[in-house]
Amino acid sequence: MSQQANNHYPIIDLHCDLLVYLTDVPGSKIDNVLEIGCALPSLTEGNVKLQVMAIYSATAPGSTNYAALQRDMYELLAKDPANNLHNIATAKQLQQALQDKDGIGMVAAIENASGFCEEDEPLEDGFKKLEKIIEACGRILYISMTHNDANRFGGGNFSDKGITRDGQMLLDYIHGRQIAIDLAHTSDALAHDILTHIDKERLDVPVIASHSNFRAVWDHRRNLPNEFAQEVIRRNGLIGMNFLRAFLNTDDPEALIHHIMYGLDLGAQDALCFGADYFYFADSPALDRFPYYFKEHEQAGTSYNFILERLQNTVPQEQLSKLAYHNAQQFIERIWQIK
């Protein structure tokens, strides 16, 4: 089924760090498949038709300048006809991208709100920087308030801090703006507070987990506990399966399949999609995390198809298409208010 799966199912992936690689790594090249799993040839081979490009910053002085470099790189990629990447900002463009035999669509997202607002600057100035990112990229699909640590908006994965007043104001700001809030890098307390504030204020803010797996399958703080997974499902959101070994099961190459099957049993048939989380890790000091990916998931060119092949005898074809692209397509078209 290898060739059939590749030809039949386009892929939508909710998260990669290609922009960080291209702006931060000396000598980086968009076609270097040896350095990053989402290099352009790999995306093409994997039949990826929409790749969400994360704009990531750590919470530290200069975070907005770091994000601005990635914003500018996104613009360069979109304007360069040689790489066949196309900015996607409307549902019609998304539909065209899914049918495009050669091109790849892309849309930006913000991983850590520190990318548009420093810890010590007025929030209003941060919102102005957010608007500049949106203007430059056409739109952004989602915002993660935090990364691993706490910031002015709330607590990250390795924090117990909940939402702050600034975090509430950020939710208020994106109300009705067709931008989802991402739970992939929140503390449990922040995830709870985000959902509570959305409900209390009756905000129009979609909820996703762009690159997270299930904590019930692998007990890691980056993974969703059932409480929040079920909330994402109930709110018609998305849960993007993350390919990183540390968030799957460090010893079991079959773990990603187990997470997907668990999600289906949990009721996530219309929520599951891909959020592979490919990034450059050669300079990482965390030697205990090597290898970062199981061999089957190292490259976008082979990973998605491998997963679809492994599931073909246990999951209906319709569900395979939902996982590959259709769930994400329907979500995006819905929040962009296209019927």
C-alpha positions, 0 to 999 in steps of 0.5 A: 500500500506504500505507493497507494497511501502516498498518492491517495492521502494528502497530509496536513501537519500541525507543527514543525520548527523549520523556521527556527532551523533556517534562521538559527543554524549556520549554513542551514538549507531548506533541502538538507534532509540530513539535518532536519526531518521536515526539509523540503524534499522530505515534505514533498516525498511525504505528500505534505500539502499543508505544513504549519510553520511554528514561530518559536521563541524561548522566554528570555530577553530578545525573544521578540527579535528572535521571532521577528527573524522567523517571521521574515523567513516565513515571508521569504519562503512564501515569496520565493518561487523556487521552493514551491511553498505557498502561503495559505490564508483562505479555505479556497487556497487550502482546498487548492493546496490539497489538490496541488501535485507539486506545491506545498501549502504553509501557514504560520503559528506562534509557539510561545507568546513571548515571541510577540511580547517581552516579559517587561514591555507593555502588553499593548506593545506586544499586541502591536507586534502580534499584529505585525506577525499576522500581517506579514504571514497573512494569518496565524493558525494558533498561539501557544501561550507558553513553552516549557517554563512560565512566562507573563501569560501563565505556566508552561509544561514544567510549571504548576502556574496557572493563567495570569491577567495577561493570559486572560487578556490575550484570550480576550484579544483573540476572541473572534479572530479565527486564531486557535489557542494551543494547549500543547505547552501549557501546565495542567493549571494553565490548560484548566484556566484557559478553558474556564476563562473561555467558557466564563467569558463566552469567547470564540476561541477554538482549542487545540493541542497541536503536537501532543500525545496521551498521558494515559499511554505515556506519563509525560507532562508534554502529553494530554491528560484525559480531562483535557483531551476530552475537552479538546474533543468536545470543543471540536478541536484537534490533537496532533500526534507528536513523533518525538520518542520522549513523548511516545515511549522511549523503548517502544517503536510501536508507541505512536500507533498505541497513542493513535488507537488510544485516541480513537478509543477515547472518542477522538475520531474527528480530532486526531491528526499529525503534529510531528514536531520535526526540528534541528537537534544536532546541537542539543545538550540533552544527550539522554534524548538521543535518538530523538525519533524512532527510525520509522519517524525520522523523516517526513518523507516516510513517516506518515506513510509508515503510520498509515500502512501500519493502521490500514488493517485495523482502521477504516479507510475513512478514518485514515483519511481523517487522520491524514488530512480531513480532520485538520482540513475541516477544523481550519475551514470551520474556524476560518468561517467557510461553509 
